[in-house]
């Protein structure tokens, strides 16, 4: 009993101590879990969910078989359904586990959708708005590809001041680095986009044909030669820097058959280079011929094409061009016809349209499309027509009312061959000249640009730069570009700031402040730079005053103002002996003894033939008859 009482006392004391210390509940029994019951509950829940999923699937199959499918239900089975089927099949096995949460199922369903684009980062879910935006962007790109108007680069422009008269010729080299412009003022100016700054000045100007208007300029296919066609009868070829390489020979104007002359005999109208052969070019003239030339033979043309009217008479060609493959040569004539020859057969035309334009009008331009099938003609009857080479009898389409006052108003195709553009002319103070764009197939006007209050003479759309060059009737050359769609060209020079002109800087002497210097060494304080400059101007050393001209005889190696010529130099330094101030006769007789002893010039030449000289002897006594005579009557010996 004593032992039991002692044990109970110890346990009560321990309980009191643990309660005082704050950990009286640490000795409770741990909670127990029935794992088998939990697993059974989870198994039953999984079976119920799989049965519901199976019932939903059977309903969908019944609806699909009946032809009805609710909105939003996809044709392929969802990932959740397959996952539930797997869970149902697994439910029969011994593997038992908790079902996947519904949020994961929904995310997996979204992942199984057909998503176009880069994979999303973890934790990000693609929204319907994102997919809609992607679809809109794709639609916009498709629309832009289908709509060629959106490819026109006209958001920005620069203006190049060529002169005051009409810019009648434009040319860009194949790379698009240099632009050349020709005008009615006889000048040809070179513009380098990479070398220009924002002041937009030409780096070279020349007059290759003196007093003749420039009618056409074009770079060769390699860009190393320039064809210059002016108002004279001789075309010229310049190199890239403007130096003459070739001048075509002039023909004999008294020969009736132009095929027998070596060159043109009348004013040139147009010219162009061969698109494949870099040495060959083409010219047409008022003498009624179209001639091809070769750079290697400047003494004679290569071949002659003679356009004829319906009656077989001579017709003046006003424009000429090669086809894109160089196999055909086309010419537009003054009687409104368009005649096309095979390059190797110069007698008969291969294609001929008699009523292409109004008779008596000057066809100003012919241009082939990039695919070589369509030919565009700009007529002097204010029309623009397109022709199919394969059926050349009727035009594919035409546009009327396009005013043209210049014999070189041209047209060209866009780089994608879907648009055709040309310029219009206006009279002074009667509107603005426009650059008009037409759809190639239907010739419907799709766009226009008002260039200036003057006529648009030349237009050029470069395929590499994707920039449009325009020559106007008031001496301006404009360049249209788009910073997004265009490249290089005008974009290189607009970003460069203007270079400041270098002025002659006058350096003044720095003023040194010496407060403790003695008065005799102290410099006067400068009041202003202007006064100091005036003082320096009076100082001959600081202003580098030139030495005054020498007056009188020269000294110190310098000659006087009147002695700058060679003759005066010879007179002063050779003929005159400045060191001898004596009598000139004595100065000459000084050399008499040496000359008699050692003759050098005259005596040796006559030594063998000259007789010995005999001199009269002087008489010491005067003759008797002379004694009584006065001094002035005495005979002189």
Secondary structure, DSSP 8 states (H G I E B T S, - for coil): -HHHHHHHHHHHHHHHHHHHHT-GGGG-------HHHHHHHHHHHHHHHHHHHHHHHHHHHHHHHTT---TT--SS--HHHHHHHHHHHHHTSS-------HHHHHHHHHHTS---SS---TT----HHHHHHHHHHHHHHHHHHH-GGGG---SEEEEEE--SS-EEEEEE-TTSSEEEEEETTS-EEEEETTT--TT---SEEE-TTTTS-EEEEEE-TTSSEEEEEESSS--EEEETTS-EEEE--B--TT-S-GGGSSSB-S-EEEEEE-SS-TTEEEEEETTS-EEEEETTB-SS-SEEE--B-TTS-B--EEEEEE-TTSSEEEEEETTS-EEEEETTB-SS-SEEETTSS-TT----EEEE-TTSSEEEEE-TTSEEEEEETTB-SS-SEEEE-----STT--EEE-TTSSEEEEE----TTS--EEEEEEETTT--EEEEEEEESS-EEEEEEETTTTEEEEEETTSEEEEEE-TTT--STHHHHTTS------------------TTS-TTT-------HHHHHHHHHH-TTTTT-----B-SS-BTTB-BTT--SHHHHHIIIIIS-TT--S-HHHHHHTTHHHHHHS--SSGGGGTTTS---------SS--HHHHSS-GGGS---
